[in-house]
Amino acid sequence: MDMKAAGAAEAVNSQRLYERAKKIMAGGVSRNTVMRKPHPLYVAHAEGCRITDVDGIERIDFANNMTSLIHGHAHPAVTEAVTEQLRRGSAYTLATEIELDYAEQLCARNPTFEQVRFVNSGTEAVMGALKAARAFTGRPKIAKVEGTYTACMTSQRSARPQRRATGEASTDRHQCRWLTQPRSQCSTMLSLCRSMIPNGLAGSLTVTDHRSPASFLT
């Protein structure tokens, strides 16, 4: 038995939770980034740079929640500050002074930040940036860098297969967005994704290749 098979055999609780999740969540996950073969790993707890799953297996966490946890998991100072804030209330539909403190800190740390606007996700940030750019320039067309993630929104998803130097469509797992699917299914899923994008949006989107600087000039 290889290491991957051995790890899957040990993750019986994660497998059980995944079977449960497939009955109530589309695709069996809350977001694609947690999907792994043959199933996601479900976390029990984490501290510092180490994370432990529901099967008791401890790993070093090199992801740190997409690098946002620069102090690691459950840092005592962060936990104390969050706990203190929660005692004041969970969330409000009113403004707070702490958001002003944070905005001032961000602007003070970067001289190019004149003002900031807080949003709920990267997708919302891209949507706002596109609207602002179009209003400022008066030009509707945008450029999307293929091979990168630029938000989960229709106007930013070109859904085209990557091309090798030979001009053939690539179904390599590093190029296919659905890494958990067999290569034979990648083309089918790309076609399905294309059907979700109205043809009218094609004229407002220019697709560039992040590996070719010259493509930004065309």
N, C-alpha and C positions, 0 to 999 in steps of 0.2 A: 504494500500500500504506500503510495507516494505521500508527501507532506500535505498536499492540498486535500487529498482524500481523507487522510488522518484527521486533519482539522475539521472537515465536514462531519466526520463520524463523532467527534467530540462535542459538536455544537448542537446537541439534541434539543435544548430549550429554545435556541434561536430558530431552529427548524419548526418547532411546534408553534411558536409565535407567528412565524411567516405564514404557515398554513391557515392560522386564524385570520391574519391580516388580509390574505387574498380573498376572503369572503366578504370583507367590508370596505376595502380600499382598492381603488382602481390601480391595477398593476401590482397590488400587494404592498405598496410603499406610499409614504406621505410625500416623498420627493425622490427624484431619480438619483440624486447624489448618494443615497444610502444603499442603493442596490448593489449587491455583489453576487457572484456565483458561489454556490448554488442558491444562496439566500442571504438576506442581510444579517449582520451581527447586531444583536440587541444589547444595549448597554445597561448594566446594573448600577455602576457608580464609577467616578473618576476622581483623581487627585493628582495635582502637579502635572507631570508628563505621562502618567500611566492611567490606562483606562481598563476596566474590568467588565466583561460581558456577563450575560445571565447564566452562562455555563461555568463561570468562575475562572475563565481564561484571562490573564492579564497581558496587556500589550503596551508598547510605547506608542503614544499618539503623536504622529508627525503632522497630522492635519490641524489639530487645535481649532476645530470649528472654522475651517477655511481661514486659518491664521488669525482669527479675531481674538483668540485667547492668548495674548502675548505673555500673560502671567501664569498660564497653565490653568488646570481645572481647580475650582474650589479654593483659590488662594485666600488665606485667612482675612487679609485686608479688604479684598473685594467682597467676600461673603459678609463681613461685618457691615460694610457700607450699604450693600443691597438690603440686608436685614433691617438696618436702621431706617432706610427709605420706605420699606414695605409697612413698617409700623405707622407711618404717616398716611398710608393709603396705597392702593394698588395701581389705579390709573384714573385719570380725570378727563372730562371733556372741557377743561379750562386750561389756561396758560399757567406756567409755573416759572419761578425765578431760576430754578436749576437749569432749565433749557437755555436761558440767557447766559448763565455762567459757562455752560458747555460751548455755546456758539462763540462767545468771546475768546475762550481758550483756543478753539480751532483757528479762528482768524488771527490770533496773536502768534500762533505757531507757524503760519504760512503767509508771507506777505502778499501772495497773489490772491488770497481769499478776501474779497471785499465784503461779501455777504454769504450766508449759508441758508439752506432750507432743508429741514429734516423730513425724510420720507420713510415709508415702511419697508421698502425693498429695493434691490438693485434695478428691478424692472421698472418700478415707479420712478426711480431717479433718471433712467434713460428716457422714459416717456417725457418727463418734464424738461430734460435737456434738449430733446429734439424739438419740442414746442417752442422753447425759448430761442433756439438757434434759428428756426424758421421765421419767427417773428422779428428777430434782430436783423437777419440777412435778407429777408424777403424771398428766399430761394427754398423751394419745397424738397429738392432732391437730397438724399442722404447716402452716405457710403457705409457699407457694412463690411467688416473685416472677417472673411471666411476662416473657419478653423478656430474661432474664439467664441466665447459665450457673451452675448450682448443684450440679453434680456429675453424673457418669455413673453413676447408680444408678436402679433401677426406681422406688423410692418418691418420687423427686424429679423424674421426667420426666412432665409432664402430656401432652406430645405433642398439644396442641391447636393449630389454626391461629390466628394472631393475628386480631383483629377490628378493622375500621375503624369510624369513627363511624357508618357506614351499617348496621353489623351484618353486612356481608359478610365472608367469609373472605378474608384477604390472602395473596396469593402473591408479594408484592413481595420482591425479592431481599434487602432488608434485614431482612425479617421471617422469611423461610424459612431454616431451619437448614442446609439443603443448598445452599449458595450456588453450587456448581459444577454443579447440575442445571438443566435447562430449567424454566421456571415451570410448564409443563404436568405435570411429574413431581412437583412439591412435594406436592400433595394425596395422590397415591398413596403417597408415602413417609411422610407423616404418618399415613395409615391403617395402614400396615405397622407403624409405631412404636407406635400405639395397641394393636395386637394383641399386643404384647410385654408389656403392663402388665395384671396381673390386676385384674378388676373389684373385688375386695375391698379394694384399696388406695384406691379413690376416697373412701371415707368418712374416711380419715385425712389427706387432703390438701386444703387450701384454696388456690386459685390467685388471686393478686392481680396487679394491673397496675402496673408501676413508673412509668407515666405518670399514674396517678390515685391521689393520696394517700388519697382517700376510700375506695378499695377495701380499704385495710388495716383499716378500722373495721367492715367488714361481716362 
